[in-house]
């Protein structure tokens, strides 16, 4: 009996040792498994941290890329607007250049015209020459005004003497042969070739009117035309019609005057 108890005790101890050893191995395995899980968790945490860092970096890179993209689009839009502005400016400059070319051509033409008018004169001297011409023109205008006054005084003096000359003119008219009908013929009794006017030995009593147009002839040859400027009963003052006098002809007393148009009876 005692031996059985020992046997059972030994068996129990052996079983306890067996179970204890098995439990130890299980515990050790569990510890190793736990440590493995802990390490896996650490690795996972590290990987998650890396992934999160990478995601944050990727988000930051994406935001930066989006920002750069927006900036690039804005710069592109600005560049396009600037290009359109430059194109518009270029068109405007092109138009201005065309206008400038046209103005330059006008100036060149004016310069060529001036050179043609003043051959042998340098362009820089043109203002001086033009000033001289203007001064000369003023002088001539002044002289012409003085001459007009002299002419008027002469005409007035002639008019005053017309009454005295009427008697002589009437005698001269009596010696003039008239043609048939009512045609008119008279004689020039005084001439002023400098002022281009004459005194005719006939007036209103001979049928002249203020708008009578007269022809001058000598020996049957036409010399020019006259326009009545002053009319008296027996005499008249007439101006030579500009451009009508033949070249080289100088009027003289005794030249004959007839009507340009013969009146009908």
C-alpha positions as CSV (number, residue, x, y, z in Angstrom):
1,X,0.0,0.0,0.0
2,X,2.7,2.4,0.9
3,X,4.5,1.4,-2.2
4,X,1.4,2.3,-4.2
5,X,1.3,5.6,-2.5
6,X,4.9,6.3,-3.4
7,X,4.2,5.2,-6.9
8,X,1.2,7.5,-7.1
9,X,3.2,10.3,-5.5
10,X,6.0,9.8,-8.0
11,X,3.5,9.5,-10.8
12,X,1.8,12.7,-9.6
13,X,5.1,14.4,-9.3
14,X,6.1,13.2,-12.7
15,X,2.8,14.3,-14.1
16,X,3.2,17.6,-12.3
17,X,6.7,18.0,-13.7
18,X,5.5,17.0,-17.1
19,X,2.6,19.4,-17.0
20,X,4.8,22.0,-15.5
21,X,7.4,21.6,-18.2
22,X,4.7,21.7,-20.9
23,X,3.1,24.7,-19.3
24,X,6.5,26.4,-19.2
25,X,7.1,25.6,-22.9
26,X,3.6,27.0,-23.6
27,X,4.3,30.1,-21.6
28,X,7.7,30.5,-23.2
29,X,6.0,30.1,-26.6
30,X,3.3,32.6,-25.6
31,X,5.9,35.1,-24.5
32,X,7.7,34.7,-27.7
33,X,4.5,35.1,-29.6
34,X,3.6,38.1,-27.5
35,X,7.1,39.6,-28.2
36,X,6.6,38.8,-31.8
37,X,3.3,40.6,-31.8
38,X,4.8,43.5,-29.9
39,X,7.5,43.7,-32.5
40,X,5.0,43.4,-35.3
41,X,3.0,46.2,-33.7
42,X,6.1,48.3,-33.4
43,X,7.0,47.6,-37.1
44,X,3.4,48.3,-38.1
45,X,3.4,51.6,-36.0
46,X,6.7,52.5,-37.7
47,X,5.4,51.6,-41.1
48,X,2.2,53.5,-40.4
49,X,4.2,56.5,-39.2
50,X,6.3,56.3,-42.4
51,X,3.2,56.0,-44.5
52,X,1.6,58.9,-42.6
53,X,4.8,61.0,-43.2
54,X,4.8,60.0,-46.8
55,X,1.1,60.8,-47.1
56,X,1.7,64.2,-45.4
57,X,4.7,64.8,-47.7
58,X,2.5,63.7,-50.7
59,X,-0.3,66.0,-49.6
60,X,2.2,68.9,-49.1
61,X,3.7,68.1,-52.5
62,X,0.2,67.9,-54.1
63,X,-0.8,71.3,-52.5
64,X,2.5,72.7,-53.7
65,X,1.9,71.3,-57.1
66,X,-1.6,72.7,-57.2
67,X,-0.3,76.1,-56.0
68,X,2.4,76.0,-58.6
69,X,-0.1,75.0,-61.2
70,X,-2.4,77.9,-60.2
71,X,0.6,80.2,-60.3
72,X,1.6,78.9,-63.7
73,X,-1.9,79.3,-65.0
74,X,-2.0,82.9,-63.7
75,X,1.4,83.6,-65.2
76,X,0.2,82.1,-68.5
77,X,-2.9,84.2,-68.5
78,X,-0.8,87.3,-67.6
79,X,1.6,86.4,-70.4
80,X,-1.3,85.9,-72.9
81,X,-2.7,89.3,-71.9
82,X,0.7,90.9,-72.2
83,X,1.1,89.3,-75.6
84,X,-2.3,90.6,-76.7
85,X,-1.3,94.1,-75.4
86,X,2.0,93.9,-77.2
87,X,0.3,92.8,-80.4
88,X,-2.2,95.7,-80.1
89,X,0.7,98.1,-79.4
90,X,2.6,96.6,-82.4
91,X,-0.4,97.3,-84.6
92,X,-0.7,100.8,-83.2
93,X,3.0,101.3,-83.8
94,X,2.6,100.0,-87.3
95,X,-0.1,102.5,-88.0
96,X,2.0,105.3,-86.5
97,X,4.9,104.2,-88.7
98,X,2.7,104.4,-91.8
99,X,1.5,107.9,-90.7
100,X,5.1,108.9,-90.0
101,X,6.2,107.6,-93.5
102,X,3.4,109.6,-95.1
103,X,4.4,112.7,-93.2
104,X,8.1,112.1,-94.1
105,X,7.1,111.8,-97.8
106,X,5.2,115.1,-97.5
107,X,8.3,116.7,-95.9
108,X,10.6,115.2,-98.6
109,X,8.3,116.5,-101.3
110,X,8.2,119.9,-99.7
111,X,12.0,119.9,-99.5
112,X,12.2,118.8,-103.2
113,X,9.8,121.6,-104.1
114,X,11.8,124.2,-102.2
115,X,15.0,123.0,-103.9
116,X,13.3,123.2,-107.3
117,X,12.2,126.8,-106.5
118,X,15.6,127.8,-105.2
119,X,18.2,126.0,-107.3
120,X,21.7,126.3,-106.1
121,X,20.6,127.3,-102.6
122,X,21.3,125.1,-99.7
123,X,18.2,124.0,-97.7
124,X,19.5,125.8,-94.6
125,X,19.5,129.1,-96.5
126,X,15.9,128.8,-97.6
127,X,14.4,130.6,-94.6
128,X,16.8,133.6,-95.2
129,X,15.9,133.6,-98.9
130,X,12.1,133.3,-98.2
131,X,12.5,136.2,-95.6
132,X,14.2,138.2,-98.3
133,X,11.4,137.5,-100.8
134,X,8.7,138.4,-98.2
135,X,10.5,141.7,-97.5
136,X,10.7,142.3,-101.3
137,X,7.0,141.4,-101.6
138,X,6.1,143.9,-98.9
139,X,8.2,146.5,-100.6
140,X,6.5,145.9,-104.0
141,X,3.1,146.0,-102.3
142,X,4.0,149.3,-100.8
143,X,5.2,150.6,-104.1
144,X,2.1,149.3,-105.8
145,X,-0.1,151.1,-103.3
146,X,1.9,154.3,-103.8
147,X,1.6,153.8,-107.6
148,X,-2.1,153.3,-107.3
149,X,-2.3,156.7,-105.5
150,X,-0.2,158.3,-108.2
151,X,-2.4,156.7,-110.9
152,X,-5.5,158.0,-109.1
153,X,-4.1,161.5,-108.9
154,X,-3.1,161.4,-112.6
155,X,-6.6,160.2,-113.5
156,X,-8.2,163.0,-111.5
157,X,-5.9,165.4,-113.1
158,X,-6.8,164.1,-116.6
159,X,-10.4,164.3,-115.7
160,X,-10.0,167.9,-114.7
161,X,-8.3,168.6,-118.1
162,X,-11.0,166.7,-120.0
163,X,-13.2,169.8,-120.1
164,X,-10.3,171.8,-121.7
165,X,-9.5,169.0,-124.2
166,X,-13.2,168.6,-125.1
167,X,-13.1,171.5,-127.5
168,X,-10.0,170.1,-129.3
169,X,-11.5,166.6,-129.2
170,X,-14.7,167.8,-130.8
171,X,-12.7,169.4,-133.7
172,X,-10.8,166.1,-134.1
173,X,-14.0,164.2,-134.2
174,X,-15.4,166.4,-136.9
175,X,-12.5,165.3,-139.1
176,X,-13.2,161.5,-138.5
177,X,-15.1,159.7,-141.2
178,X,-17.9,157.6,-139.9
179,X,-19.1,154.5,-141.6
180,X,-22.7,153.9,-142.4
181,X,-25.3,153.2,-139.7
182,X,-24.6,153.9,-136.1
183,X,-21.1,152.4,-135.8
184,X,-18.7,154.3,-133.6
185,X,-15.2,155.5,-134.4
186,X,-12.9,157.8,-132.4
187,X,-9.3,158.8,-132.0
188,X,-7.0,158.4,-129.0
189,X,-5.7,161.8,-128.1
190,X,-3.5,161.0,-125.1
191,X,-1.6,157.8,-124.0
192,X,0.1,156.7,-120.8
193,X,1.8,153.5,-121.6
194,X,3.3,153.2,-118.1
195,X,-0.2,153.0,-116.5
196,X,-1.9,151.5,-119.5
197,X,-4.7,154.0,-120.0
198,X,-5.7,156.4,-122.8
199,X,-7.9,159.4,-123.4
200,X,-10.4,159.0,-126.2
201,X,-11.7,162.0,-128.1
202,X,-15.4,161.0,-127.8
203,X,-17.8,160.5,-124.9
204,X,-21.5,160.1,-124.1
205,X,-22.6,162.5,-126.9
206,X,-21.0,160.1,-129.3
207,X,-22.9,157.1,-128.0
208,X,-20.4,155.7,-125.5
209,X,-21.6,154.1,-122.3
210,X,-19.8,153.0,-119.1
211,X,-19.9,149.4,-120.2
212,X,-18.8,150.0,-123.8
213,X,-16.0,147.7,-125.0
214,X,-13.6,149.2,-127.6
215,X,-11.1,147.9,-130.0
216,X,-7.8,149.7,-130.8
217,X,-6.6,149.7,-134.4
218,X,-3.8,151.3,-136.5
219,X,-3.9,151.2,-140.2
220,X,-6.6,148.5,-140.1
221,X,-4.5,146.3,-137.8
222,X,-6.0,145.3,-134.4
223,X,-3.7,146.3,-131.5
224,X,-5.8,145.6,-128.3
225,X,-8.9,146.3,-126.3
226,X,-10.1,149.1,-124.0
227,X,-12.5,149.3,-121.1
228,X,-14.2,152.6,-120.1
229,X,-13.1,153.9,-116.7
230,X,-14.3,157.5,-116.8
231,X,-16.9,159.0,-119.1
232,X,-17.5,162.6,-120.0
233,X,-19.9,164.1,-122.6
234,X,-17.2,164.6,-125.2
235,X,-14.3,162.5,-123.9
236,X,-13.5,159.3,-122.0
237,X,-10.6,157.6,-120.1
238,X,-10.2,153.9,-120.8
239,X,-7.9,151.3,-119.4
240,X,-6.1,148.8,-121.7
241,X,-7.7,145.4,-121.1
242,X,-5.1,143.2,-119.4
243,X,-3.4,140.7,-121.8
244,X,-5.1,142.1,-124.9
245,X,-2.3,144.4,-126.2
246,X,-0.1,142.7,-128.9
247,X,3.5,142.0,-127.9
248,X,5.8,144.9,-128.6
249,X,3.0,147.3,-129.3
250,X,3.0,150.8,-127.7
251,X,-0.2,152.8,-128.1
252,X,0.2,156.4,-129.4
253,X,-2.1,159.4,-130.0
254,X,-3.9,159.1,-133.4
255,X,-4.6,155.3,-133.0
256,X,-8.3,154.6,-133.9
257,X,-10.9,153.3,-131.5
258,X,-14.1,151.4,-132.6
259,X,-16.8,149.5,-130.8
260,X,-16.1,145.8,-130.3
261,X,-19.8,145.1,-131.1
262,X,-21.7,147.2,-133.7
263,X,-25.2,148.3,-132.5
264,X,-28.1,147.7,-134.8
265,X,-30.3,150.6,-136.1
